[in-house]
C-alpha cells in the first residue's frame, strides 16, 4: 500500500465522539497520544507555533530511546497542558490531517486528554474558576463589588497573593469589569426596513458574549451604532449563557452541553426567522460555527445556528458585496497595526476585518497573522505567563514596528496582551508605543464619525 506524504485536500474535521466510553478510556487515549506524538516527532513542522511541540520534542530527545516510546506516560501531561486549542497546527501546518489516512487532529486529541483529566477530578480550582466567565462576570460586575474587584486587580500586594495562592500571574494585565453591562444598557434599533442581500440576511441578532457583556460593553454599543448607521435592523438575543468555549478548553464537555441546551433553542428560533447572528468575540463565533456542530453533528438546531452565525466583519463585507454597505467614512484612522486572532483565522473566511479597514480613506493597515500566545485563560496562569509573552514577542515587534496610531485585534483579550507586550510589561524588549488600543468595531465607528 502506498502512503502519501502529506495531503492536497482541504482539512476536514471528524465529529467529536465525546459521549462514548472509549473517549474517556485512559489506556486507549495514551495509545492514540503515542501514535500521534510519533508522527509529530517524525515531522516537526509545528515546532515554531507554540510551546507544546518544543516540549514534546525535548521529551523525545531526552528519553533513553530517543523515541516517543521512551517518554513516561505521565509526562504527556506537560505537552497537553501547553496546548490551548488555537487550531493553528491543524489548519496551517500539519500535512497529515483528515482526509489523510494518518488522521492527525492534534487539537482535538489534546481536548480529549483534557476531558479525561477533568473527568478524573484532576482539574484545579483555579482552572475551574477562570473558565466560569458567566458566573465571575455576574458577581464582579455588581455595582459595589466592581470597584473593589477592579482595584484589587491593580493592587500589587493583592496580585502577589493571587499569584501565590491561585496561580494567576501577578504581572498579567487583567480586564476590568463594568457594572453597566451591555445587555442591560444596549439600545438596539430594529425600526429599519429589512433589506436582504444575495449573500447576507438583512436583519441581525447580537449574541453579547460574556466578555462584551461584563468587561467591554463599549464594543457591543459600537457594533449597534455601526449597524444602525447602515440601517440594518438589530435586536439583542433574548436570553443567553456563555457560549461554552472556556469550558471546552477546560475539558468540561458536560458543561458545554448544558450551555448548548440553554443557547441553541433561542438562537435556532432566530435563525429560522431569518436573522444573521453576530458575536464580537471570535472564540464565541467559532464555538457555534465549528465546535458545537462537531460535538452534536446530528442536532439540526445546532447546524441551523452554525449556518446563521457570522463574525461582524464577515457580515459587513458580505453587505458590501451585496451593494448595501455605507462606505461614507468621515475620519481617517492613519496607521493601524491589526492582529488576526487564531480563532478568527480558522473560520476560513479570509481577512474580512482587514478588507473593511482598508476601505477607509487615508488608512494604512499592517496585518500580523500569527498567534499572540494569550488564549482565553492560558496566558493568565502563573506557570504559562512567561511562555505566553515569549510566543507573543514576534507579534509585539511586528505590530510596534509599523509605528501605529492604533493597535487592534478582533480578540479583545489578544489586543490587551499585545499592548502589554509592546509597552514592556513582562517583555522589555518590545519598547513602547503611544498607539491607542481599539477593537476593530470601534475603529469603524470612529471612521464613520459616530
ZALUM-675449 format. One record per residue (C-alpha): x, y, z; residue in three letters; residue number from 1. Coordinates in Angstrom, 3 decimals. Example, Ala and Ser with C-alpha at 12.3 -4.5 7.8 and 13.67 -1.06 7.14 Angstrom:
- u|v|w|residu|num
- 12.300|-4.500|7.800|ALA|1
- 13.670|-1.060|7.140|SER|2
This chain:
- u|v|w|residu|num
- 0.000|0.000|0.000|UNK|1
- 1.267|3.465|-0.903|UNK|2
- 1.364|6.021|1.900|UNK|3
- 1.083|9.625|0.774|UNK|4
- 3.499|12.185|2.126|UNK|5
- 1.042|14.867|3.070|UNK|6
- -2.326|15.777|1.630|UNK|7
- -3.520|18.190|-1.031|UNK|8
- -7.154|18.151|0.041|UNK|9
- -8.558|20.794|2.388|UNK|10
- -8.667|19.750|6.051|UNK|11
- -11.864|18.102|7.211|UNK|12
- -12.946|17.607|10.789|UNK|13
- -14.467|14.400|12.148|UNK|14
- -17.274|14.680|14.718|UNK|15
- -16.068|14.561|18.314|UNK|16
- -17.101|11.207|19.815|UNK|17
- -17.197|12.691|23.303|UNK|18
- -20.161|10.696|24.612|UNK|19
- -18.611|7.261|24.058|UNK|20
- -16.902|5.236|26.796|UNK|21
- -13.789|4.815|24.618|UNK|22
- -13.288|8.579|24.509|UNK|23
- -12.532|8.559|28.262|UNK|24
- -10.585|5.264|28.348|UNK|25
- -7.148|6.359|29.548|UNK|26
- -5.359|3.360|28.045|UNK|27
- -6.847|3.997|24.615|UNK|28
- -6.123|7.709|24.979|UNK|29
- -2.453|7.046|25.759|UNK|30
- -2.207|4.698|22.776|UNK|31
- -3.538|7.426|20.475|UNK|32
- -1.311|10.060|22.085|UNK|33
- 1.745|7.884|21.440|UNK|34
- 0.679|7.297|17.827|UNK|35
- 0.164|10.993|17.080|UNK|36
- 3.212|12.134|19.049|UNK|37
- 5.317|9.713|16.993|UNK|38
- 4.025|11.257|13.756|UNK|39
- 4.716|14.761|15.109|UNK|40
- 8.224|13.706|16.170|UNK|41
- 8.949|12.488|12.659|UNK|42
- 7.739|15.714|11.075|UNK|43
- 8.409|18.638|13.463|UNK|44
- 6.866|21.264|11.170|UNK|45
- 4.918|22.732|14.106|UNK|46
- 7.945|23.470|16.280|UNK|47
- 7.539|27.255|15.986|UNK|48
- 3.788|27.501|16.670|UNK|49
- 3.555|27.191|20.444|UNK|50
- 5.412|25.566|23.346|UNK|51
- 3.536|22.225|23.203|UNK|52
- 5.583|20.918|20.284|UNK|53
- 9.047|22.013|21.513|UNK|54
- 8.195|20.386|24.852|UNK|55
- 7.229|17.158|23.081|UNK|56
- 10.429|17.141|21.058|UNK|57
- 12.527|17.891|24.156|UNK|58
- 10.905|14.938|25.918|UNK|59
- 11.747|12.712|22.939|UNK|60
- 15.328|13.958|22.699|UNK|61
- 15.867|13.469|26.438|UNK|62
- 14.317|9.989|26.542|UNK|63
- 16.524|6.884|26.815|UNK|64
- 15.304|5.569|23.440|UNK|65
- 15.324|8.945|21.652|UNK|66
- 11.816|7.990|20.509|UNK|67
- 8.293|8.634|21.770|UNK|68
- 8.150|5.170|23.376|UNK|69
- 10.822|6.326|25.813|UNK|70
- 8.638|9.104|27.278|UNK|71
- 6.869|8.154|30.536|UNK|72
- 3.112|8.411|30.003|UNK|73
- 2.809|10.753|32.998|UNK|74
- 4.985|13.274|31.123|UNK|75
- 2.430|13.524|28.313|UNK|76
- 0.642|15.985|30.582|UNK|77
- 3.448|18.501|30.061|UNK|78
- 2.562|18.620|26.360|UNK|79
- -1.214|18.542|26.855|UNK|80
- -1.247|21.449|29.316|UNK|81
- 0.704|23.620|26.881|UNK|82
- -1.909|23.255|24.129|UNK|83
- -4.537|25.994|24.258|UNK|84
- -6.547|24.732|21.272|UNK|85
- -5.733|27.567|18.883|UNK|86
- -6.108|25.087|15.957|UNK|87
- -3.202|26.620|14.034|UNK|88
- -1.320|23.335|13.713|UNK|89
- -4.416|21.686|12.268|UNK|90
- -5.322|24.467|9.859|UNK|91
- -1.953|25.776|8.692|UNK|92
- 0.882|23.314|9.284|UNK|93
- 0.009|19.640|9.637|UNK|94
- 0.158|17.650|6.360|UNK|95
- -1.494|14.619|7.975|UNK|96
- -4.903|15.968|8.973|UNK|97
- -8.029|14.234|7.630|UNK|98
- -8.661|13.189|4.907|UNK|99
- -5.063|11.893|5.084|UNK|100
- -5.089|8.291|6.265|UNK|101
- -2.973|9.090|9.324|UNK|102
- -5.905|11.150|10.627|UNK|103
- -3.992|13.554|12.865|UNK|104
- -6.144|16.067|14.733|UNK|105
- -3.745|17.304|17.392|UNK|106
- -6.047|19.946|18.974|UNK|107
- -8.985|17.570|19.375|UNK|108
- -6.678|14.887|20.760|UNK|109
- -5.473|17.415|23.344|UNK|110
- -9.127|18.260|24.026|UNK|111
- -9.836|14.574|24.643|UNK|112
- -6.906|14.405|27.061|UNK|113
- -8.174|17.477|28.902|UNK|114
- -11.636|15.877|29.115|UNK|115
- -10.145|12.716|30.631|UNK|116
- -8.240|14.845|33.142|UNK|117
- -11.416|16.718|34.066|UNK|118
- -13.471|13.550|34.454|UNK|119
- -10.782|12.081|36.747|UNK|120
- -11.167|15.122|39.025|UNK|121
- -7.618|16.341|38.430|UNK|122
- -8.547|19.846|37.228|UNK|123
- -7.504|22.608|39.627|UNK|124
- -9.838|25.032|41.384|UNK|125
- -8.009|27.896|39.626|UNK|126
- -8.763|26.475|36.186|UNK|127
- -12.415|25.844|37.041|UNK|128
- -12.712|29.389|38.383|UNK|129
- -11.131|31.047|35.348|UNK|130
- -13.409|29.139|32.971|UNK|131
- -16.571|30.242|34.801|UNK|132
- -16.758|33.503|32.875|UNK|133
- -20.505|33.990|33.219|UNK|134
- -20.555|33.394|36.981|UNK|135
- -17.484|35.572|37.549|UNK|136
- -18.948|38.336|35.399|UNK|137
- -22.271|38.355|37.231|UNK|138
- -20.524|38.623|40.593|UNK|139
- -17.725|41.018|39.663|UNK|140
- -19.985|43.488|37.817|UNK|141
- -22.297|44.130|40.797|UNK|142
- -22.106|47.936|41.260|UNK|143
- -20.443|47.962|44.688|UNK|144
- -18.313|44.900|44.047|UNK|145
- -16.965|46.072|40.688|UNK|146
- -14.869|48.895|42.132|UNK|147
- -13.293|46.544|44.670|UNK|148
- -12.552|43.883|42.041|UNK|149
- -11.002|46.363|39.612|UNK|150
- -8.940|47.987|42.359|UNK|151
- -7.773|44.610|43.672|UNK|152
- -6.714|43.507|40.188|UNK|153
- -4.366|46.518|40.052|UNK|154
- -3.017|46.344|43.609|UNK|155
- 0.463|44.811|43.799|UNK|156
- 0.001|43.115|47.211|UNK|157
- -3.280|41.541|46.097|UNK|158
- -1.755|40.407|42.807|UNK|159
- 1.175|38.790|44.631|UNK|160
- -1.322|36.943|46.799|UNK|161
- -3.321|35.847|43.735|UNK|162
- -0.101|34.594|42.186|UNK|163
- 0.959|32.546|45.204|UNK|164
- -2.482|31.223|46.201|UNK|165
- -4.431|30.954|42.941|UNK|166
- -1.668|30.769|40.351|UNK|167
- -2.776|33.896|38.461|UNK|168
- 0.407|35.675|37.410|UNK|169
- 0.972|38.975|39.184|UNK|170
- 2.241|40.711|36.036|UNK|171
- -0.645|39.799|33.752|UNK|172
- -2.824|42.831|32.997|UNK|173
- -6.388|41.714|33.686|UNK|174
- -9.531|43.142|32.071|UNK|175
- -11.686|45.447|34.131|UNK|176
- -15.326|44.694|34.837|UNK|177
- -18.115|47.154|34.068|UNK|178
- -21.268|47.469|36.158|UNK|179
- -23.106|48.933|33.146|UNK|180
- -23.456|45.545|31.476|UNK|181
- -24.040|45.531|27.737|UNK|182
- -27.244|43.507|27.805|UNK|183
- -28.753|45.837|30.418|UNK|184
- -27.814|49.063|28.632|UNK|185
- -27.972|48.146|24.937|UNK|186
- -30.394|50.110|22.772|UNK|187
- -30.738|48.204|19.515|UNK|188
- -32.742|49.771|16.689|UNK|189
- -34.999|47.341|14.857|UNK|190
- -37.047|50.027|13.094|UNK|191
- -35.264|49.921|9.729|UNK|192
- -36.796|48.020|6.832|UNK|193
- -35.223|44.610|6.211|UNK|194
- -33.055|44.589|3.080|UNK|195
- -31.883|41.051|2.464|UNK|196
- -28.879|40.695|0.179|UNK|197
- -27.856|37.796|-2.005|UNK|198
- -25.203|36.728|0.494|UNK|199
- -26.330|38.053|3.892|UNK|200
- -29.648|38.474|5.722|UNK|201
- -30.954|41.985|6.229|UNK|202
- -31.559|41.793|9.983|UNK|203
- -29.233|40.988|12.858|UNK|204
- -29.450|39.425|16.313|UNK|205
- -26.467|40.082|18.577|UNK|206
- -25.179|37.388|20.916|UNK|207
- -23.440|39.549|23.515|UNK|208
- -20.744|37.120|24.812|UNK|209
- -19.525|37.143|28.413|UNK|210
- -16.598|39.423|27.626|UNK|211
- -18.574|42.154|25.885|UNK|212
- -21.380|41.949|28.416|UNK|213
- -19.239|42.183|31.556|UNK|214
- -15.850|43.610|30.537|UNK|215
- -16.022|45.825|27.455|UNK|216
- -19.655|46.710|26.732|UNK|217
- -18.441|49.562|24.544|UNK|218
- -17.606|47.044|21.810|UNK|219
- -21.236|45.947|21.737|UNK|220
- -22.530|49.521|21.744|UNK|221
- -20.191|50.410|18.873|UNK|222
- -21.436|47.403|16.908|UNK|223
- -25.009|48.623|17.373|UNK|224
- -24.008|52.090|16.151|UNK|225
- -22.334|50.650|13.052|UNK|226
- -25.400|48.544|12.266|UNK|227
- -27.759|51.489|12.763|UNK|228
- -25.557|53.680|10.562|UNK|229
- -26.033|51.057|7.857|UNK|230
- -29.787|50.963|8.547|UNK|231
- -29.691|47.294|9.500|UNK|232
- -32.423|46.364|11.999|UNK|233
- -30.866|44.779|15.074|UNK|234
- -32.021|43.075|18.252|UNK|235
- -30.241|41.550|21.247|UNK|236
- -30.675|37.809|21.758|UNK|237
- -33.408|37.458|24.393|UNK|238
- -31.578|35.047|26.661|UNK|239
- -28.004|33.775|26.609|UNK|240
- -25.418|31.865|28.601|UNK|241
- -21.688|31.504|27.997|UNK|242
- -21.001|30.042|24.550|UNK|243
- -19.072|27.215|26.220|UNK|244
- -15.588|27.830|24.812|UNK|245
- -13.896|28.301|28.245|UNK|246
- -15.398|25.022|29.460|UNK|247
- -14.412|23.298|26.213|UNK|248
- -10.798|24.360|26.717|UNK|249
- -11.028|23.056|30.283|UNK|250
- -12.311|19.672|29.084|UNK|251
- -15.636|20.029|30.899|UNK|252
- -17.748|18.816|27.996|UNK|253
- -20.836|18.217|30.119|UNK|254
- -20.850|21.928|30.996|UNK|255
- -20.539|22.729|27.290|UNK|256
- -23.606|20.568|26.663|UNK|257
- -25.568|22.322|29.421|UNK|258
- -24.793|25.750|27.963|UNK|259
- -25.675|24.469|24.500|UNK|260
- -29.097|23.431|25.825|UNK|261
- -29.629|26.982|27.108|UNK|262
- -28.406|28.821|23.999|UNK|263
- -29.328|26.769|20.973|UNK|264
- -33.161|26.784|21.247|UNK|265
- -33.155|30.595|21.468|UNK|266
- -30.635|31.038|18.658|UNK|267
- -32.243|28.409|16.413|UNK|268
- -35.548|30.276|16.594|UNK|269
- -33.782|33.434|15.411|UNK|270
- -32.031|31.503|12.652|UNK|271
- -35.362|30.149|11.420|UNK|272
- -36.746|33.699|11.434|UNK|273
- -34.006|34.805|9.043|UNK|274
- -31.666|36.672|11.392|UNK|275
- -27.912|36.819|10.961|UNK|276
- -26.487|36.085|14.427|UNK|277
- -23.372|38.118|15.249|UNK|278
- -20.858|37.827|18.071|UNK|279
- -17.942|40.231|18.520|UNK|280
- -15.622|37.597|20.026|UNK|281
- -14.033|35.179|17.513|UNK|282
- -13.851|32.298|20.003|UNK|283
- -17.590|32.512|20.626|UNK|284
- -18.325|32.618|16.896|UNK|285
- -16.064|29.608|16.369|UNK|286
- -17.819|27.727|19.156|UNK|287
- -21.150|27.977|17.363|UNK|288
- -19.710|27.569|13.869|UNK|289
- -17.393|24.613|14.485|UNK|290
- -17.128|23.074|17.931|UNK|291
- -20.809|22.591|18.786|UNK|292
- -21.592|21.163|15.315|UNK|293
- -18.742|18.676|15.804|UNK|294
- -19.978|17.748|19.273|UNK|295
- -23.610|17.459|18.148|UNK|296
- -23.441|16.515|14.445|UNK|297
- -26.993|15.142|14.362|UNK|298
- -28.660|18.133|16.030|UNK|299
- -30.486|20.088|13.316|UNK|300
- -30.871|23.161|15.521|UNK|301
- -27.113|23.301|16.165|UNK|302
- -26.482|23.106|12.426|UNK|303
- -29.050|25.851|11.744|UNK|304
- -27.357|28.161|14.244|UNK|305
- -23.947|27.440|12.699|UNK|306
- -25.248|28.489|9.293|UNK|307
- -26.752|31.704|10.678|UNK|308
- -23.658|32.667|12.730|UNK|309
- -21.391|35.436|11.411|UNK|310
- -18.335|37.308|12.519|UNK|311
- -19.313|41.031|12.395|UNK|312
- -16.757|41.842|9.685|UNK|313
- -17.667|38.768|7.694|UNK|314
- -21.234|40.053|7.735|UNK|315
- -20.348|43.654|6.883|UNK|316
- -18.125|42.648|3.949|UNK|317
- -20.941|40.455|2.635|UNK|318
- -23.224|43.507|2.854|UNK|319
- -20.592|45.377|0.845|UNK|320
- -20.631|42.661|-1.816|UNK|321
- -24.413|42.978|-1.930|UNK|322
- -24.030|46.735|-2.512|UNK|323
- -25.678|47.526|0.834|UNK|324
- -22.789|48.840|2.950|UNK|325
- -22.428|52.528|3.778|UNK|326
- -18.871|53.441|2.758|UNK|327
- -19.084|57.153|3.567|UNK|328
- -16.251|57.364|6.092|UNK|329
- -15.619|60.818|7.508|UNK|330
- -12.495|60.125|9.587|UNK|331
- -9.146|58.657|8.651|UNK|332
- -7.510|56.185|11.025|UNK|333
- -3.907|56.758|9.967|UNK|334
- -1.710|53.725|10.630|UNK|335
- -3.399|50.645|12.083|UNK|336
- -1.489|47.594|13.278|UNK|337
- -4.044|44.830|13.031|UNK|338
- -3.685|41.342|14.501|UNK|339
- -5.754|38.415|13.220|UNK|340
- -6.608|36.091|16.137|UNK|341
- -6.185|32.340|15.682|UNK|342
- -9.864|31.607|16.306|UNK|343
- -10.754|34.007|13.511|UNK|344
- -8.209|32.570|11.077|UNK|345
- -9.512|29.038|11.491|UNK|346
- -13.000|30.121|10.415|UNK|347
- -11.627|30.098|6.837|UNK|348
- -13.403|33.207|5.654|UNK|349
- -10.428|35.325|4.641|UNK|350
- -9.251|38.614|6.155|UNK|351
- -12.575|40.425|6.287|UNK|352
- -11.576|42.856|9.042|UNK|353
- -8.513|43.997|7.111|UNK|354
- -10.594|44.248|3.947|UNK|355
- -13.080|46.618|5.572|UNK|356
- -10.449|48.694|7.381|UNK|357
- -8.640|49.224|4.083|UNK|358
- -11.805|50.743|2.589|UNK|359
- -11.332|53.739|4.905|UNK|360
- -9.545|56.582|3.029|UNK|361
- -6.168|57.630|4.415|UNK|362
- -5.811|54.429|6.427|UNK|363
- -2.814|52.098|6.213|UNK|364
- -3.252|48.634|7.699|UNK|365
- -0.305|46.490|8.761|UNK|366
- -1.586|42.950|9.230|UNK|367
- 0.056|40.466|11.589|UNK|368
- -1.092|36.909|11.022|UNK|369
- 0.385|34.768|13.782|UNK|370
- -0.587|33.611|17.253|UNK|371
- -0.123|36.195|20.002|UNK|372
- 0.089|33.458|22.641|UNK|373
- -2.527|34.524|25.191|UNK|374
- -5.591|32.334|24.634|UNK|375
- -8.608|32.878|26.886|UNK|376
- -7.110|31.870|30.247|UNK|377
- -3.817|30.162|29.380|UNK|378
- -1.665|33.297|29.407|UNK|379
- -3.114|34.372|32.769|UNK|380
- -1.756|31.325|34.591|UNK|381
- 1.450|31.727|36.592|UNK|382
- 3.166|28.716|35.035|UNK|383
- 2.465|29.836|31.459|UNK|384
- 2.720|33.643|31.614|UNK|385
- 6.369|33.817|30.544|UNK|386
- 5.740|31.340|27.709|UNK|387
- 2.741|33.410|26.638|UNK|388
- 4.882|36.536|26.405|UNK|389
- 7.606|34.644|24.555|UNK|390
- 5.157|33.343|21.938|UNK|391
- 3.797|36.857|21.526|UNK|392
- 7.166|38.596|21.189|UNK|393
- 7.308|38.471|17.358|UNK|394
- 3.748|39.844|17.241|UNK|395
- 4.633|42.672|19.640|UNK|396
- 7.631|43.600|17.497|UNK|397
- 5.792|43.463|14.171|UNK|398
- 2.854|45.465|15.495|UNK|399
- 5.127|48.111|17.003|UNK|400
- 7.492|48.395|14.018|UNK|401
- 4.721|49.984|11.956|UNK|402
- 4.661|52.987|14.334|UNK|403
- 0.856|52.690|14.524|UNK|404
- -1.752|55.158|15.630|UNK|405
- -3.940|52.223|16.640|UNK|406
- -3.308|48.668|17.822|UNK|407
- -6.232|46.401|17.066|UNK|408
- -7.305|42.774|17.233|UNK|409
- -10.726|41.162|16.801|UNK|410
- -9.926|39.330|20.047|UNK|411
- -10.051|41.985|22.745|UNK|412
- -8.001|39.786|25.105|UNK|413
- -5.271|39.405|22.488|UNK|414
- -5.336|43.160|21.921|UNK|415
- -4.726|43.812|25.606|UNK|416
- -1.978|41.177|25.674|UNK|417
- -0.286|42.785|22.646|UNK|418
- -0.482|46.228|24.205|UNK|419
- 1.088|44.871|27.394|UNK|420
- 3.876|43.258|25.393|UNK|421
- 4.588|46.381|23.352|UNK|422
- 4.610|48.590|26.419|UNK|423
- 7.194|46.358|28.040|UNK|424
- 5.228|44.979|30.967|UNK|425
- 6.598|41.463|31.077|UNK|426
- 8.624|41.971|27.873|UNK|427
- 11.015|44.895|27.953|UNK|428
- 12.440|44.067|24.533|UNK|429
- 9.380|45.416|22.728|UNK|430
- 9.965|49.001|23.788|UNK|431
- 6.782|51.035|23.987|UNK|432
- 4.112|52.738|21.945|UNK|433
- 1.797|55.710|22.149|UNK|434
- -0.748|53.901|19.963|UNK|435
- -4.290|53.541|21.186|UNK|436
- -5.699|50.038|21.620|UNK|437
- -9.118|49.857|19.988|UNK|438
- -11.264|46.978|18.833|UNK|439
- -11.808|46.929|15.029|UNK|440
- -15.544|47.529|15.517|UNK|441
- -14.680|50.690|17.448|UNK|442
- -12.337|51.761|14.643|UNK|443
- -15.198|51.501|12.135|UNK|444
- -17.404|53.551|14.453|UNK|445
- -14.651|56.193|14.664|UNK|446
- -14.185|56.175|10.893|UNK|447
- -17.915|56.743|10.416|UNK|448
- -17.617|59.793|12.687|UNK|449
- -20.178|58.401|15.117|UNK|450
